[in-house]
Amino acid sequence: MSKFNDFKNIVNNTRCVRRFKPNTIIKKDELVELIDIARTVSSGKNMQPLKYIAITDDKIKDEVYKPLVWAAHLSNWDQKENEKPSAYILVINNTSIEGFSAIDSGIAMQTIMLGATAKGYAGCILASIDKIAYKQLFKLEDHLEPMFIIALGICNEEIKVVDVKDDTNYYRGKNGTHFVPKRRLSEVLIDEQ
Ligand SMILES: Cc1cc2nc3c(=O)[nH]c(=O)nc-3n(C[C@H](O)[C@H](O)[C@H](O)COP(=O)(O)O)c2cc1C
């Protein structure tokens, strides 16, 4: 298979996963490996305002999990105890550096998500976090602002990408399959010729 096909497969298989396999241990070293890649990606003006915390400790994971809001579009969905993530990476903005953290974080987080897929893991980027609680939990200095958390584990759900019909809201099928509508190429490609 060509390198491009490998790349396409990794990108297409990098979905936001919310049901993880139980009893999975992700070592801190593996998270650090992903962070080590993310620290080298493009950054506006190369200012690199982002910092990271790799979270594998059980007690801290419990605290980190508490405020998370999962799958806002699914009214009747809940994550079971044995479906919780195995590890997390907290993404932090160092506000003492005048950079482009909103954009840099997207590039860095997708890189981490792709790396996780390549390692056989899956993840979910979450913006619905409790920034104040995390600041206290990790004793972060004032200039360090939590932005996002990436939940990681081994995927334990079926996810299918479908064309957008009425709206872009993701939904679940009867057997629990998670459907993610994406806009068609013809909708996003402006073909001027
Ligand atoms: C910036 C950002 C913030 C997100 N925040 C949350 C969140 O708080 N909770 C959640 O369950 N999913 C969150 N997601 C996941 C999106 O819902 C998910 O990416 C979207 O449904 C499309 O699915 P896909 O990633 O598989 O393409 C977030 C994704 C991004 C990129």
The ligand as an ORCA input file, in Angstrom:
! r2SCAN-3c Opt
* xyz 0 1
  C     -12.335     21.662     19.514
  C     -13.148     20.427     19.801
  C     -13.841     20.329     20.988
  C     -14.588     19.183     21.281
  N     -15.205     19.057     22.503
  C     -15.911     17.950     22.783
  C     -16.508     17.780     24.064
  O     -16.415     18.621     24.955
  N     -17.209     16.629     24.300
  C     -17.310     15.643     23.349
  O     -17.927     14.617     23.637
  N     -16.734     15.769     22.127
  C     -16.045     16.891     21.825
  N     -15.442     17.028     20.594
  C     -15.567     15.967     19.603
  C     -16.510     16.358     18.451
  O     -17.836     16.217     18.879
  C     -16.211     15.429     17.255
  O     -14.956     15.782     16.729
  C     -17.296     15.559     16.182
  O     -18.499     15.008     16.627
  C     -16.912     14.891     14.870
  O     -16.558     13.563     15.094
  P     -15.170     13.031     14.544
  O     -14.097     13.651     15.411
  O     -15.217     11.556     14.688
  O     -15.050     13.490     13.127
  C     -14.674     18.144     20.311
  C     -13.942     18.243     19.128
  C     -13.187     19.361     18.879
  C     -12.381     19.411     17.588
*
